[in-house]
Amino acid sequence: MGKAIIRSVLVVVALVLCRPGVTADHWVASWGTAQQLMKPERAIPSAQTPPARIERQTVRMVARPTIAGSQVRIALSNSFGHGPVRIDAAQLARAGANGSILPGSGRSLTFGGRTWVVLPPGARISSDPVAFDVRAQSDLSVSLHIEADSGPTTSHPIGLRGAWMAPGNQVMAEKLEGATQFRSYLWLDGIDVNASPRAAAIIAFGDSITDGFSTTPDADMPWPSILARRLGAQRGMAARSVINMGISGNRVLREGAGSSGLARFDRDVLSRPGARWVLLLLGINDIGFSAIPGLPASEKATAEDIIAGHQMLISRARLHGLSIIGATLTPFEGVNTYTAAGEQMRQQVNQWIRSSGSFDAVIDFDLATRDPDRPTRLRPEFDSGDHIHPNDAGNRAMAEAVDLKLFR
């Protein structure tokens, strides 16, 4: 009798979901960024230095979703805060020019039915879903009002998109008054959409080369962004978002700029809804930092250390059903931490990535960016000038080196 009742319930649920206009929720990350703690001494905002704390102010940030959806929710993170942070009001809108929002596009956001939310230290909280026609590659604006002193902010410093801070509660204002511009994301951790059932997310997990450190601000030229546009242009392919989880200065094994790759993998990869693939490009800072004079031995890495770290990330991804794609480390001769020993480490790690069979697939970013006449250097036309970070053209070459068939 019990089994008959269960079968009847399942039949009813299936019939309901098959009715026109009735669909099951399928939440997928459409945009995201990796967070870290801002240092308290960074108190004066500028284009390169985001505010370290907020009080009686509104922050407005711009993000570009990489797939479409019929509903949206934002994720706010206080992962590195030492105390609770109260967000007193939040709004989502279509972004206009210079920090404005398009008239009539704003939607107030709630959290558990409330217009405000307190983020405990270490917490990541999503807003309630709101009906919103999210369009792929169309900018959204997220505005947050913080009344009380926030304390040190959880942020992503290298935002590469304009953000604004304005006095008072201006979350609903079409144009901000008295605003100061900077480039960073404060507390905003992700934007998820209720997408088509076959949609899925690709997580680009890496350091400044993934973050897009030397790309043109406001041009959306980091290689994960270009890859997202390539995927979006494919006819007949299910929607594939690309989520940039790069942190400039990040390392596989040890703390640096942000938590180590091993420490942040669960938060920045496994917690993203709809994640199906992770594309790993991490390790060049483990090599370069090891050549810093006076660095304690405990902070140095060997090629074997980096490979072991990659193997642990591979195991973690597969434990949760994700495919993991390895990317070879790009050249860095010309940087002041470059050494022959470091280059030997890079070659050893790249040889393992290419030939070990440990990854589900491999993308050869080294081959895509190196100078054919001097393979230890970036191609001159791809070099941003610091000899390690590819420019816009270099990021395009990296994105074009990715075989899109991997994501079918």
Secondary structure as UniProt FT lines:
FT   HELIX           2..18
FT   TURN            20..21
FT   STRAND          27..32
FT   STRAND          36..37
FT   TURN            40..41
FT   STRAND          57..63
FT   STRAND          69..77
FT   TURN            79..80
FT   STRAND          85..87
FT   STRAND          89..95
FT   TURN            98..99
FT   TURN            103..104
FT   STRAND          107..108
FT   TURN            112..113
FT   STRAND          117..119
FT   TURN            121..122
FT   STRAND          124..126
FT   STRAND          130..134
FT   TURN            136..137
FT   STRAND          140..146
FT   STRAND          154..156
FT   STRAND          163..167
FT   TURN            171..172
FT   STRAND          180..182
FT   STRAND          185..186
FT   STRAND          188..194
FT   TURN            197..198
FT   STRAND          200..206
FT   HELIX           208..211
FT   TURN            212..214
FT   TURN            217..218
FT   HELIX           223..232
FT   TURN            235..236
FT   STRAND          240..246
FT   TURN            248..249
FT   HELIX           261..265
FT   HELIX           266..270
FT   TURN            273..274
FT   STRAND          275..281
FT   HELIX           284..289
FT   TURN            290..291
FT   TURN            293..294
FT   HELIX           297..299
FT   HELIX           303..319
FT   TURN            320..321
FT   STRAND          323..327
FT   TURN            333..334
FT   TURN            336..337
FT   HELIX           340..355
FT   STRAND          361..363
FT   HELIX           365..369
FT   STRAND          370..371
FT   TURN            372..373
FT   STRAND          374..378
FT   HELIX           380..382
FT   HELIX           392..400
FT   HELIX           404..407
//
